[in-house]
């Protein structure tokens, strides 16, 4: 069976979640700004914004208006953080 392609924003969210899980982005750390992430990951600003929304849904980050986006949680250990029921929020 052929695996379906993943959206770019999901790939980006997964990459950031991996950085959080590895400790590269520890709890309380600020994510780079949206424009910095567009350059860093070579994606559009819309993709970055959707990835951040996805990370918020997973309970991994919180965004403070005019302050930035910060790591608030760790991914689930079973690798299915993106399939969570929201109980980790």
Secondary structure, DSSP 8 states (H G I E B T S, - for coil): -------HHHHHHHHHHHHHHHTSS-TT-B---HHHHHHHHT--HHHHHHHHHHHHHTTSEEEETTTEEEE-----TTS-GGG--STT-
